[in-house]
Amino acid sequence: MGGIGSAIFLASALLYPSERPRTERLYKSVMVLYSLGVLVSSLVVELSTAIASFLYAPDEAFVDSIRVQSMFIANLISIVPILAPIIHLARLVLAFERAREVEGVIGQLGV
């Protein structure tokens, strides 16, 4: 999943080279956040499974529900490297369009 996000970050850096330092900084922070999230989510999965096994009579459905909920949290964390570059690219595109509009207005004013 991280490959798609990395490709979008690379496209952002190539399409808007003037924003490359901000894009690189955002990329690094997203990857750090993602790695910490993966670490936390794996800890949650292991901890929930361990707690469920300590129950007096753990029901299989209970253990499965804990596992599903912890996997849901892990999946939410794994989406971060894909959503962050899409939002960043959308912000760059909108800023570029606003700059073109301003350029058109200034051109019409004759400045």
N, C-alpha and C positions, 0 to 999 in steps of 0.2 A: 504493500500500500504506500509505503514511503517513496517508492520510485515515481509514482504519479505526481505526488506533491513536489518532489525534487525537479521533475521535468517542468512543472508549471513555474517554479521559482526560477529555473534556468531561462525559460521563455520570457519571464518578466525582466530578468537582467539583460537579455539580448534585445528585447523590444524597447526598453527604456534604460539605456546605459547611464543616463544622468542620475538615476535612482539606485544604482548598483550598491553603494554602501548601505543604504537603508534596507535593501532587499537581502543582502548578505547577513546583516545583523538580525533581521526578522527570521531568516532561514535558520541561523544558529540557535536562536532562542526557541524556535518551534521544535527543533530537533532535541534540544535539552529537555524541554517540557514533555515531549513525546517519550523520551527514554525514561524519565522519572515516572511518567504515567504508566508505562509498561511495567516498570518495577513495582509500583504500588498495586496495579491490577493483579499481577502474579502473586503478590503477597496476600491480597484479598482472597483470591481463589484458594491458595494453600491454607490460609487461616480458616476460612469458612468450612473447607472440607475437614480440617483437623478438629474444629469445634463440633461439627456434626458427628464425627466418629466417636467423640467422648460422651455422647448422649447415652442414656441407659438403654434405650431401644430405638436407635435411629431408623426412622421409616425411610424407605428408599425414595419415596416421593419428596420427603422433606430435604434429603440430601441433594436430589436432583433440582429442586426449586432453588436451593442456595447456590448451587453451581450455575444455574441459568441466570440468576440475578447478578452473580459476580462476573459472568461472561458478558452480560449486558453492559456493565460498567466498563469492562475491558474494551468492548467494541466502541463505546463512546469515546474512550481515550484514543483508540487507534484511528479515529476519523480526523483528529487534529491536524496531522501533516497534509491532509488533502484539502480540508476546508480553509486553512490559513492562507495557502498560496492563491486559492481562487478568490478569496476576499481581497487579498493584497493586489492581485492583478486587476480586479474590478475597480479598486480605488485608483490605481495608476491610469486605467483607461478613462475613468471619469475626470480625473485631474487633467489629462491630456485634452479631452473634449472641452472642458471649461477654458483651458488656455487657448484653444482655437477660437472659441466664442469671443473671448476677450480680445484676441487679435483682430477678429472681424469688426468688433465694435470700435476699437481704436482706429482701424483702417477707415471706417465710415466717418469718424469724427475728423479725420484728416490730420491727425497728430503724427 
